[in-house]
């Protein structure tokens, strides 16, 4: 039975690598801004939901601005 698992891993090695890379990218893009917004919205142990939403929108807006600048730079180079 062990040889079947070993063969399956060997055949799908590229898919596993792509899965791990995409998993980390999603964690950076989705989870990091949420954690940042939650930290900024907690003042003296009290959580402010309105401030959390505001900080979350600012984080994603700033991320979008960075991506737009990178895209313009890419177009200028190529």
Buried (B, 14 or more C-beta within 10 A) or exposed (E): EEEEEEEEEEEEEEEEEEEEEEEEEEEEEEEEBBEBBBEBBEEEEEEEEEBBEBBBEBBBEEBEEEEEEEEEEEEEEE
